Amino acid sequence: MNAFIDFIMGPMVWISFLIFLGGLGYKLYRIIHEVRTKEGYVFSYLTWYHSLRSIGAWLIPFYPRATRQQPFFYGASYIFHLALFVVPLFLSAHIVLVEEAFNVSWPALNDTFADLLTVVIIASLAFFTGRRLIQPEVKFLTTAQDFALLFIVLIPFLTGFLAYHQVFAYQWMMILHILSGEFMLIIIPFSRFSHMITAALTRAYTGSEFGNVRHARDW
């Protein structure tokens, strides 16, 4: 068992990050290559200014008009994505592991606050699941893959929460936490999770078209 734990906390971490970064890099290359091949004219009006302006506008809570039309959903979505980014990066236990490996560290979240954000993530996932089950227009478009992706996000945070609070067998919760986190990293480039990079590209494209061609805002 110790050899297995050493493997998933050592080589498997590197493998997961290499697949994650390599997969995202390849996906980015494919997108740019396909656009250049099929719609090369896009680059004639794509600008840093309009791209960053659009991305920045959509990062501000309730600034875009579309987000104000569904405030509860977009509010929950904004908090969820923020917590999803903040908790893994600023959890003290994760920072300790990075410091042990690379002698590099940064300020950590208060454990109680990190705990609260984890609960927010779990509650948000429950909300998104309920929305897909209940709201007719969303339910119509929902597939089994959508529920699977929500479950994949849930497991690392739920098992991490249970392990921290010593619920159930700590060692097994930690093993599930590590494996599920690595699995999520691995599938990001090959699933709809890749919107973490494609969303920014979409905003850059739309922002440049509206700003540089139509001379209008896309928010």
Backbone hydrogen bonds, N-H to C=O, Kabsch-Sander energy under -0.5 kcal/mol:
donor,donor_aa,acceptor,acceptor_aa,energy
5,I,1,M,-2.5
6,D,2,N,-2.5
7,F,3,A,-1.9
8,I,4,F,-2.4
9,M,5,I,-1.8
10,G,6,D,-0.6
10,G,7,F,-0.7
12,M,7,F,-2.6
13,V,10,G,-0.8
14,W,10,G,-1.5
15,I,11,P,-2.6
16,S,12,M,-2.5
17,F,13,V,-2.3
18,L,14,W,-2.5
19,I,15,I,-2.4
20,F,16,S,-2.5
21,L,17,F,-3.0
22,G,18,L,-2.7
23,G,19,I,-2.8
24,L,20,F,-2.2
25,G,21,L,-2.4
26,Y,22,G,-2.4
27,K,23,G,-2.4
28,L,24,L,-2.6
29,Y,25,G,-2.2
30,R,26,Y,-2.7
31,I,27,K,-2.4
32,I,28,L,-2.4
33,H,29,Y,-2.8
34,E,30,R,-2.7
35,V,31,I,-2.5
36,R,32,I,-2.5
37,T,33,H,-2.1
38,K,34,E,-3.0
39,E,34,E,-0.5
39,E,35,V,-2.3
42,V,39,E,-2.2
43,F,40,G,-1.3
44,S,41,Y,-1.6
45,Y,41,Y,-0.5
45,Y,42,V,-1.4
46,L,42,V,-0.9
51,S,47,T,-1.9
52,L,48,W,-2.9
53,R,49,Y,-2.2
54,S,50,H,-1.9
55,I,51,S,-2.4
56,G,52,L,-2.7
57,A,53,R,-2.1
58,W,54,S,-2.1
59,L,55,I,-0.8
59,L,56,G,-0.6
60,I,56,G,-0.7
60,I,57,A,-0.7
63,Y,60,I,-1.9
65,R,219,W,-3.0
67,T,64,P,-0.7
68,R,64,P,-1.0
68,R,65,R,-0.6
69,Q,65,R,-0.8
69,Q,66,A,-0.5
70,Q,66,A,-0.6
74,Y,70,Q,-2.5
75,G,71,P,-2.3
76,A,72,F,-2.4
77,S,73,F,-2.6
78,Y,74,Y,-2.6
79,I,75,G,-2.2
80,F,76,A,-2.4
81,H,77,S,-2.5
82,L,78,Y,-2.2
83,A,79,I,-2.7
84,L,80,F,-2.6
85,F,81,H,-1.3
86,V,82,L,-2.6
87,V,83,A,-2.5
89,L,85,F,-1.0
90,F,86,V,-2.5
91,L,87,V,-1.0
94,H,91,L,-0.5
95,I,91,L,-2.2
96,V,92,S,-2.2
97,L,93,A,-1.4
98,V,94,H,-1.9
99,E,95,I,-2.6
100,E,96,V,-2.4
101,A,97,L,-1.6
102,F,98,V,-3.1
103,N,99,E,-2.1
109,L,90,F,-3.3
114,A,110,N,-2.7
115,D,111,D,-2.2
116,L,112,T,-2.1
117,L,113,F,-2.5
118,T,114,A,-2.0
119,V,115,D,-2.0
120,V,116,L,-2.2
121,I,117,L,-2.3
122,I,118,T,-2.3
123,A,119,V,-2.8
124,S,120,V,-2.6
125,L,121,I,-2.2
126,A,122,I,-1.8
127,F,123,A,-2.2
128,F,124,S,-2.8
129,T,125,L,-2.1
130,G,126,A,-2.5
131,R,127,F,-2.5
132,R,128,F,-1.7
133,L,129,T,-1.3
134,I,130,G,-2.2
135,Q,131,R,-1.7
138,V,135,Q,-0.7
139,K,135,Q,-3.3
140,F,136,P,-2.3
141,L,137,E,-0.5
141,L,138,V,-0.6
142,T,138,V,-0.9
142,T,139,K,-0.6
146,D,143,T,-0.7
147,F,143,T,-1.2
148,A,144,A,-2.2
149,L,145,Q,-2.4
150,L,146,D,-1.8
151,F,147,F,-2.2
152,I,148,A,-2.3
153,V,149,L,-1.8
154,L,150,L,-2.1
155,I,151,F,-2.2
157,F,153,V,-0.9
158,L,154,L,-2.9
159,T,155,I,-2.7
160,G,156,P,-1.7
161,F,157,F,-2.2
162,L,158,L,-2.5
163,A,159,T,-2.5
164,Y,160,G,-2.3
165,H,161,F,-1.7
166,Q,163,A,-1.5
167,V,162,L,-3.1
170,Y,168,F,-0.6
173,M,169,A,-2.3
174,M,170,Y,-2.4
175,I,171,Q,-2.2
176,L,172,W,-2.5
177,H,173,M,-2.4
178,I,174,M,-2.7
179,L,175,I,-2.7
180,S,176,L,-2.5
181,G,177,H,-1.9
182,E,178,I,-2.3
183,F,179,L,-2.5
184,M,180,S,-2.2
185,L,181,G,-2.0
186,I,182,E,-2.2
187,I,183,F,-2.0
188,I,184,M,-1.1
190,F,187,I,-1.0
191,S,188,I,-1.3
194,S,191,S,-1.9
195,H,192,R,-1.7
196,M,193,F,-1.8
197,I,194,S,-2.3
198,T,194,S,-2.2
199,A,195,H,-2.1
201,L,197,I,-1.4
202,T,198,T,-2.5
203,R,199,A,-2.2
204,A,200,A,-2.2
205,Y,201,L,-2.5
206,T,202,T,-3.0
207,G,203,R,-3.0
208,S,204,A,-2.0
209,E,205,Y,-2.3
210,F,206,T,-2.8
211,G,207,G,-2.6
212,N,208,S,-2.6
213,V,208,S,-0.6
213,V,209,E,-1.3
214,R,209,E,-2.0
215,H,210,F,-0.5
216,A,210,F,-2.9
